[in-house]
Amino acid sequence: MTTVKEIETYLFSRAPKEYALDWDNVGLLAGCSSRGVQKVMVALDVTEDVVEEADRWGADLIVAHHPVIFQGVKSVTERTSTGRILTQLLECGVAAICMHTNLDIAPGGVNDMLAGALGLEATVPLGADGCGRVGMLPEETALEPFLSRVYDALHCTGLRFVDAGKPVRRVAVGGGACWDYHGDAVEKDCDTFVTSDLKYHDFLEAKALGVNVIDAGHFPTEDVVCAQLMCWLAEGFPELKIKKSETHREVFSYFKK
């Protein structure tokens, strides 16, 4: 039977551990590496709801993007969200493998999937570390129809954006919180940058820089990678039953009146 360790090793062959940024925490973060695996649940995050869903389905392993543990844990109790999740995983006997910034950077990972979803072609890395992507639309378009494309392609609940008065053709994308790469987008002559988690002053800066910026949400810009994870797992281990979480979705909506 396929083991957790074999799956971790395989995923690292697709998104090498060496790609992960220094502060990150990737790989098998909870559970037993020698455990046999028949069912795998894929989700963007390892939440309490996802663990409950995985347990109900009889999953042996959760493969997620965001690490269930970011920093050193001094206690595992019901008093914190991380403690409750780790307790759930251990009590249910469900392991958790997390592929984070290594999956952002890897070919075919988060940012390639995001660029593909938005119809970008001839993509190249955005940042010097390999994170993010820059690509071209087949044809120049106005910002409003491109906003509609982003909304539909990523199944967003809403968008925040700055219109810099430019048509859209050369686009930078960064799944999750990637505003730190805005200088790279400007340097690479991008007219538009699609990312998430922008602050008020980030929008002001975007306006001053003359770049259209679209905050499409953290979940929508990264959830696109779940389909890729499922494809990789199916290719590497055709005997496994693989399912995407049905309970985990965007956590907020926009109120409009």
Secondary structure in CASP SS format (residue, H / E / C, confidence):
PFRMAT SS
TARGET T0000
AUTHOR 0000-0000-0000
METHOD secondary structure of the structure
MODEL  1
M C 1.00
T C 1.00
T E 1.00
V H 1.00
K H 1.00
E H 1.00
I H 1.00
E H 1.00
T H 1.00
Y H 1.00
L H 1.00
F H 1.00
S H 1.00
R H 1.00
A C 1.00
P C 1.00
K H 1.00
E H 1.00
Y H 1.00
A C 1.00
L C 1.00
D C 1.00
W C 1.00
D C 1.00
N C 1.00
V C 1.00
G E 1.00
L E 1.00
L E 1.00
A E 1.00
G C 1.00
C C 1.00
S C 1.00
S C 1.00
R C 1.00
G E 1.00
V C 1.00
Q C 1.00
K E 1.00
V E 1.00
M E 1.00
V E 1.00
A E 1.00
L C 1.00
D C 1.00
V C 1.00
T C 1.00
E H 1.00
D H 1.00
V H 1.00
V H 1.00
E H 1.00
E H 1.00
A H 1.00
D H 1.00
R H 1.00
W H 1.00
G C 1.00
A C 1.00
D C 1.00
L E 1.00
I E 1.00
V E 1.00
A E 1.00
H C 1.00
H C 1.00
P C 1.00
V C 1.00
I C 1.00
F C 1.00
Q C 1.00
G C 1.00
V C 1.00
K C 1.00
S C 1.00
V C 1.00
T C 1.00
E C 1.00
R C 1.00
T C 1.00
S H 1.00
T H 1.00
G H 1.00
R H 1.00
I H 1.00
L H 1.00
T H 1.00
Q H 1.00
L H 1.00
L H 1.00
E H 1.00
C H 1.00
G C 1.00
V C 1.00
A E 1.00
A E 1.00
I E 1.00
C E 1.00
M C 1.00
H C 1.00
T H 1.00
N H 1.00
L H 1.00
D H 1.00
I H 1.00
A C 1.00
P C 1.00
G C 1.00
G C 1.00
V H 1.00
N H 1.00
D H 1.00
M H 1.00
L H 1.00
A H 1.00
G H 1.00
A H 1.00
L C 1.00
G C 1.00
L C 1.00
E E 1.00
A E 1.00
T E 1.00
V E 1.00
P E 1.00
L C 1.00
G C 1.00
A C 1.00
D C 1.00
G C 1.00
C C 1.00
G C 1.00
R E 1.00
V E 1.00
G E 1.00
M E 1.00
L E 1.00
P E 1.00
E E 1.00
E E 1.00
T E 1.00
A C 1.00
L H 1.00
E H 1.00
P H 1.00
F H 1.00
L H 1.00
S H 1.00
R H 1.00
V H 1.00
Y H 1.00
D H 1.00
A H 1.00
L H 1.00
H C 1.00
C C 1.00
T C 1.00
G C 1.00
L C 1.00
R E 1.00
F E 1.00
V E 1.00
D C 1.00
A C 1.00
G C 1.00
K C 1.00
P C 1.00
V E 1.00
R E 1.00
R E 1.00
V E 1.00
A E 1.00
V E 1.00
G C 1.00
G C 1.00
G C 1.00
A C 1.00
C C 1.00
W H 1.00
D H 1.00
Y H 1.00
H H 1.00
G H 1.00
D H 1.00
A H 1.00
V H 1.00
E H 1.00
K C 1.00
D C 1.00
C C 1.00
D C 1.00
T E 1.00
F E 1.00
V E 1.00
T E 1.00
S C 1.00
D C 1.00
L C 1.00
K C 1.00
Y H 1.00
H H 1.00
D H 1.00
F H 1.00
L H 1.00
E H 1.00
A H 1.00
K H 1.00
A H 1.00
L H 1.00
G C 1.00
V C 1.00
N E 1.00
V E 1.00
I E 1.00
D E 1.00
A C 1.00
G C 1.00
H H 1.00
F H 1.00
P H 1.00
T H 1.00
E H 1.00
D H 1.00
V C 1.00
V H 1.00
C H 1.00
A H 1.00
Q H 1.00
L H 1.00
M H 1.00
C H 1.00
W H 1.00
L H 1.00
A H 1.00
E H 1.00
G H 1.00
F C 1.00
P C 1.00
E C 1.00
L C 1.00
K E 1.00
I E 1.00
K E 1.00
K E 1.00
S C 1.00
E C 1.00
T C 1.00
H C 1.00
R C 1.00
E C 1.00
V C 1.00
F C 1.00
S C 1.00
Y C 1.00
F C 1.00
K C 1.00
K C 1.00
END
